[in-house]
């Protein structure tokens, strides 16, 4: 498959003896991604081996999903997939509303202040609670990492096409 793939979950364990897997979701759309009938790719990140699977059933419990995959009926058939990632092709990504972004669109963006001062590039996105926090690695090795809350008062403009984010630094952020 030549299409770019995006991780939506990680297989962390098996569950029971009937071939169910325990998945830690890595997507905001877990209900949709792990719904019965959904097609996913199980990918071994070390070897690059990939296998398309179809979800036969799923249930959520305490922020993890238990999936039943078509064609896997006992624990011995799914044991080898522990540690593998669950991915979808780029074509399966849904459209987002205005002002919403996929992580891969934001990570790597350059950050500048409204005055034009370059601050660095976004290296990571944290989700501690009320709003996401964008981690900015400083440009040219100067200073410390900057943590920017993704709120309207701070993030003024996001230009995904140009990979550029314009921000207003509130007192206490630097």
N, C-alpha and C positions, 0 to 999 in steps of 0.2 A: 504494500500500500504506500503510495507516494504522498498522500495527503498528510498534513501536519496533524499530530495527535495531541490531545489534552487529557491530563489525568483528572479523573472524577472520584477516585477512591483507591484504597489500598487493602488488599486481602491480608488481614492480620491473623486469621486462624480459621480452623474448621469449626463446625458446630453440630454436635450430635453425630449419629452414625449413618444418616441418610444422604450425605453429600452436600449439606448446607455449608456456606462459607460466611464468615464474619468479616464485615467490611467497614473500615473507617472512612467516612465520606470526606472528600476534598473538593466539594462543590456547594454552591448555594442552592442548587436545584436537585437535591438528592431524591426527593419524591418522584420527580420526573425521570431522572437518570436510572433509578433502580426499580421503576414500575414494571409489573409483569408485561412482557412483550418487548421490552427495550433490548436493543442490541448493543453490546459492549465488546471491547477487545481486552483480553487478559494479556499483559505484556510483562515478560521477564526483563527487567532493566539491565541485568548483567549480560545476558546472551542475546537480547534483541528478539527472542522467540515471541511470537504473538499468536493468539488464537481467538477467533470470533466466537462469542457466546450469546445466548438469548436468556433473559431473565424469565423464569417460570413463576416465581413468587418472591415476595419480599415482605419484611416487617422491620419496623424501627423499634429500638429499645435503648434508652440511655445514650443517645447520640451515636449509636452504631447501627448498622443494618445487617440483617441476616437474609442472605439471598439463596434461593434455590435456582440452580441453573439447569436448563434443559439438557438432558443427556448425561447428567451426573447423578447417580443414585446411591452411592455409598462413600464413606469417608476415605477409602483408599484411592478413589478416583480424583479427589480434590486436594488431598494432603500435599501433593507436590507444588501446588499453586500458592502456598503460604509465602507472603512477601512480594508477590507479583502486584503490579498496578492494574487498575481498571481504567481504560481510556476510551475516549470517543474521537472520531475524526472531526476536523474543523467544520465540515459541512453540517454536522448535527448541532452545532452551537446555535442557540436561539437568539433572536434579536432582543436587545435590551432597550429600556426606556431611556429618554434623554437624561444625561447626568449620571448614568450607570455605566460601569466599565468592567470588562474582564481583567483579572489580575495581569495576564500576559500583555495586555495593552498598556498598562501603567508601568510595570517594572521595566526599567531601562530608560524611562523618560527623563530628560533634563529638567531641572527645576530652577526657575529664575524668579526674583522678586519683581514687584510691579515697577520698580525703578530700573530693572534690567540687570541687577547683580546676579551672577551665576552662583548657585548654591551647591550643585552636584547632581547626582543621578539617583533615582528611586531604585533601591536594591531589594526591598522586601515590603510586604504589606502585612500588618498585624491586625487582628480582630479581637481586641480586649473586651469590648462590650458595646457601649452606645454607638460608637462610630469606629470606622477603620482608622488606623494610623499608618501613614506612609513613612518608611525609613529612608532617609536621604544620606547617601555616602558623599562626603565633601569632595569638591573638585580639587585637583592638584594636591591632594594629601593634606590640606589645611583644615584644622579644626576637628571637631568630633562629629559623630553622626547626629543628624537632626531628625527629630520625630515630629511629623506634621499631622495634626488631626484632620481627617477628611470632613471638614465642615465648610459651609458657605463663607464664613468670615475669614477663613484662611486660604482655601483653594478658590482662586478667582476664575481661572480658565484652564481647561484641559484640551489640548490639541493632540489627539491620538495620531493623526496623520503625520504631523511634524515631530512627534515624540517630545512635546514641550508642555510643561505645566507652569502656570504663573500663579504666584502666591503672595499673600500679604502676611508679613511676620508680625504676629501679635506680641505684646510685651511678655517676656518670659520664655519664649520659644527658643531663643538662641542662647 
